[in-house]
């Protein structure tokens, strides 16, 4: 059986790139499968740097775009790190302040930072202001744990302030005190 020149060239390239060995990991571990893009990118770079195949072939083999192979992560600048550290410091110093006020304090220190960045850093560092707690109803010996039912005259009294306004626009308050048993108002 005769081979065309193209088939022979293709087979030679596959042998160089080791595309026939899909189950083998270039890092030497035969048990793990390269799933994440970062892991596949590292393996493809290893293959290209070892002159085992071209960048184009490695990208095809590892199912990556070639621009992914060329990607170099950007590291945070020193100013950004300084601003992030200031956000954390001020958030710990003033835990009651929200992100907008902390952002204003950071900007007062002469650092450029947006309110969105302040919110993001505080979210990542778990420095958010907790929501206000609901007001608890009073319960104790002075107010009674359960409403007390009046059993005789003068046993239970209720009181309340009533706010109202006059015809001329003035306002006044009235304290009403009522006996629960007889429903009489105290005067």
One Martini backbone bead per residue (centre of mass of N, CA, C, O) as a GRO file, in nm:
protein
  187
    1UNK     BB    1   0.096   0.037   0.024
    2UNK     BB    2   0.057   0.367  -0.058
    3UNK     BB    3   0.181   0.687   0.018
    4UNK     BB    4   0.138   0.996   0.053
    5UNK     BB    5   0.320   1.273   0.127
    6UNK     BB    6   0.117   1.388   0.331
    7UNK     BB    7   0.082   1.145   0.522
    8UNK     BB    8   0.377   1.125   0.609
    9UNK     BB    9   0.399   1.410   0.731
   10UNK     BB   10   0.169   1.384   0.935
   11UNK     BB   11   0.286   1.141   1.092
   12UNK     BB   12   0.545   1.285   1.180
   13UNK     BB   13   0.412   1.511   1.341
   14UNK     BB   14   0.261   1.329   1.543
   15UNK     BB   15   0.514   1.202   1.666
   16UNK     BB   16   0.637   1.465   1.771
   17UNK     BB   17   0.364   1.553   1.934
   18UNK     BB   18   0.214   1.305   2.056
   19UNK     BB   19  -0.105   1.261   1.975
   20UNK     BB   20  -0.146   0.948   2.032
   21UNK     BB   21  -0.098   1.026   2.354
   22UNK     BB   22  -0.370   1.118   2.529
   23UNK     BB   23  -0.324   0.972   2.819
   24UNK     BB   24  -0.071   1.125   2.847
   25UNK     BB   25   0.121   1.302   3.067
   26UNK     BB   26   0.374   1.539   3.063
   27UNK     BB   27   0.426   1.533   3.384
   28UNK     BB   28   0.385   1.195   3.452
   29UNK     BB   29   0.084   1.168   3.526
   30UNK     BB   30  -0.155   0.900   3.467
   31UNK     BB   31  -0.421   0.970   3.650
   32UNK     BB   32  -0.460   1.253   3.549
   33UNK     BB   33  -0.675   1.508   3.428
   34UNK     BB   34  -0.690   1.776   3.213
   35UNK     BB   35  -0.928   2.033   3.282
   36UNK     BB   36  -0.813   2.292   3.316
   37UNK     BB   37  -0.688   2.559   3.148
   38UNK     BB   38  -0.431   2.598   3.317
   39UNK     BB   39  -0.326   2.308   3.296
   40UNK     BB   40  -0.322   2.290   2.987
   41UNK     BB   41  -0.132   2.531   2.949
   42UNK     BB   42   0.110   2.408   3.097
   43UNK     BB   43   0.140   2.159   2.916
   44UNK     BB   44   0.179   2.312   2.648
   45UNK     BB   45   0.433   2.468   2.735
   46UNK     BB   46   0.602   2.217   2.788
   47UNK     BB   47   0.593   2.108   2.496
   48UNK     BB   48   0.717   2.362   2.357
   49UNK     BB   49   0.981   2.389   2.534
   50UNK     BB   50   1.064   2.076   2.450
   51UNK     BB   51   1.025   2.046   2.133
   52UNK     BB   52   0.767   1.853   2.060
   53UNK     BB   53   0.599   2.108   1.952
   54UNK     BB   54   0.395   2.327   1.840
   55UNK     BB   55   0.180   2.569   1.926
   56UNK     BB   56  -0.051   2.485   1.742
   57UNK     BB   57  -0.058   2.181   1.820
   58UNK     BB   58  -0.094   2.218   2.123
   59UNK     BB   59  -0.363   2.370   2.107
   60UNK     BB   60  -0.518   2.142   1.970
   61UNK     BB   61  -0.464   1.909   2.171
   62UNK     BB   62  -0.566   2.097   2.434
   63UNK     BB   63  -0.804   2.282   2.358
   64UNK     BB   64  -0.676   2.571   2.265
   65UNK     BB   65  -0.608   2.884   2.237
   66UNK     BB   66  -0.335   3.061   2.140
   67UNK     BB   67  -0.380   3.306   2.331
   68UNK     BB   68  -0.371   3.133   2.590
   69UNK     BB   69  -0.067   3.060   2.568
   70UNK     BB   70   0.027   3.379   2.574
   71UNK     BB   71  -0.068   3.425   2.845
   72UNK     BB   72  -0.011   3.683   3.097
   73UNK     BB   73  -0.028   3.763   3.405
   74UNK     BB   74  -0.132   4.027   3.599
   75UNK     BB   75   0.003   4.230   3.832
   76UNK     BB   76  -0.027   4.411   4.092
   77UNK     BB   77   0.015   4.710   4.187
   78UNK     BB   78   0.136   4.903   4.440
   79UNK     BB   79  -0.106   5.100   4.454
   80UNK     BB   80  -0.327   4.887   4.476
   81UNK     BB   81  -0.219   4.750   4.731
   82UNK     BB   82  -0.229   5.006   4.905
   83UNK     BB   83  -0.533   5.053   4.879
   84UNK     BB   84  -0.623   4.779   4.992
   85UNK     BB   85  -0.486   4.815   5.268
   86UNK     BB   86  -0.644   5.073   5.345
   87UNK     BB   87  -0.922   4.947   5.339
   88UNK     BB   88  -0.872   4.737   5.560
   89UNK     BB   89  -0.778   4.924   5.786
   90UNK     BB   90  -1.033   5.112   5.791
   91UNK     BB   91  -1.240   4.883   5.837
   92UNK     BB   92  -1.115   4.797   6.113
   93UNK     BB   93  -1.125   5.082   6.251
   94UNK     BB   94  -1.431   5.120   6.095
   95UNK     BB   95  -1.691   4.899   6.119
   96UNK     BB   96  -1.948   5.107   6.087
   97UNK     BB   97  -1.865   5.169   5.805
   98UNK     BB   98  -1.912   5.211   5.490
   99UNK     BB   99  -1.786   5.203   5.172
  100UNK     BB  100  -1.808   5.507   5.102
  101UNK     BB  101  -1.659   5.617   5.356
  102UNK     BB  102  -1.401   5.456   5.318
  103UNK     BB  103  -1.336   5.576   5.040
  104UNK     BB  104  -1.304   5.867   5.143
  105UNK     BB  105  -1.065   5.805   5.336
  106UNK     BB  106  -0.873   5.702   5.117
  107UNK     BB  107  -0.876   5.966   4.947
  108UNK     BB  108  -0.761   6.144   5.185
  109UNK     BB  109  -0.476   5.986   5.157
  110UNK     BB  110  -0.422   5.995   4.823
  111UNK     BB  111  -0.597   5.768   4.693
  112UNK     BB  112  -0.705   5.582   4.417
  113UNK     BB  113  -1.060   5.500   4.442
  114UNK     BB  114  -1.337   5.318   4.409
  115UNK     BB  115  -1.632   5.213   4.535
  116UNK     BB  116  -1.631   4.936   4.397
  117UNK     BB  117  -1.354   4.847   4.506
  118UNK     BB  118  -1.429   4.863   4.801
  119UNK     BB  119  -1.654   4.654   4.792
  120UNK     BB  120  -1.481   4.420   4.684
  121UNK     BB  121  -1.274   4.405   4.915
  122UNK     BB  122  -1.478   4.373   5.148
  123UNK     BB  123  -1.599   4.109   5.038
  124UNK     BB  124  -1.333   3.940   5.032
  125UNK     BB  125  -1.271   4.017   5.357
  126UNK     BB  126  -1.532   4.030   5.532
  127UNK     BB  127  -1.615   4.375   5.590
  128UNK     BB  128  -1.904   4.400   5.632
  129UNK     BB  129  -2.180   4.547   5.734
  130UNK     BB  130  -2.408   4.465   5.933
  131UNK     BB  131  -2.717   4.440   5.966
  132UNK     BB  132  -2.963   4.557   6.129
  133UNK     BB  133  -3.117   4.486   6.406
  134UNK     BB  134  -3.385   4.388   6.548
  135UNK     BB  135  -3.607   4.492   6.762
  136UNK     BB  136  -3.656   4.402   7.078
  137UNK     BB  137  -3.869   4.294   7.288
  138UNK     BB  138  -3.976   4.348   7.590
  139UNK     BB  139  -3.846   4.135   7.858
  140UNK     BB  140  -3.958   4.091   8.198
  141UNK     BB  141  -4.043   4.171   8.517
  142UNK     BB  142  -4.161   4.460   8.455
  143UNK     BB  143  -4.340   4.358   8.190
  144UNK     BB  144  -4.365   4.076   8.145
  145UNK     BB  145  -4.382   3.782   7.972
  146UNK     BB  146  -4.692   3.801   7.996
  147UNK     BB  147  -4.991   3.886   7.965
  148UNK     BB  148  -5.190   4.033   8.207
  149UNK     BB  149  -5.480   3.952   8.368
  150UNK     BB  150  -5.734   4.106   8.505
  151UNK     BB  151  -5.889   4.046   8.842
  152UNK     BB  152  -5.886   4.347   8.953
  153UNK     BB  153  -5.893   4.642   9.087
  154UNK     BB  154  -5.569   4.775   9.018
  155UNK     BB  155  -5.387   4.548   8.882
  156UNK     BB  156  -5.406   4.669   8.574
  157UNK     BB  157  -5.215   4.900   8.381
  158UNK     BB  158  -5.244   5.136   8.113
  159UNK     BB  159  -5.020   5.318   7.886
  160UNK     BB  160  -5.031   5.629   7.677
  161UNK     BB  161  -4.939   5.824   7.407
  162UNK     BB  162  -5.107   6.107   7.264
  163UNK     BB  163  -5.107   6.245   6.942
  164UNK     BB  164  -5.182   6.589   6.848
  165UNK     BB  165  -5.376   6.853   6.685
  166UNK     BB  166  -5.474   7.158   6.626
  167UNK     BB  167  -5.638   7.389   6.436
  168UNK     BB  168  -5.379   7.596   6.443
  169UNK     BB  169  -5.117   7.364   6.453
  170UNK     BB  170  -5.077   7.254   6.716
  171UNK     BB  171  -4.917   7.044   6.954
  172UNK     BB  172  -5.008   6.742   7.150
  173UNK     BB  173  -4.990   6.555   7.461
  174UNK     BB  174  -5.130   6.246   7.600
  175UNK     BB  175  -5.184   6.078   7.901
  176UNK     BB  176  -5.299   5.745   7.926
  177UNK     BB  177  -5.479   5.589   8.202
  178UNK     BB  178  -5.583   5.240   8.244
  179UNK     BB  179  -5.805   5.020   8.367
  180UNK     BB  180  -5.849   4.689   8.284
  181UNK     BB  181  -6.100   4.598   8.451
  182UNK     BB  182  -6.293   4.877   8.425
  183UNK     BB  183  -6.213   5.092   8.198
  184UNK     BB  184  -6.081   5.333   8.345
  185UNK     BB  185  -5.986   5.656   8.367
  186UNK     BB  186  -5.728   5.845   8.471
  187UNK     BB  187  -5.732   6.189   8.644
   0.00000   0.00000   0.00000
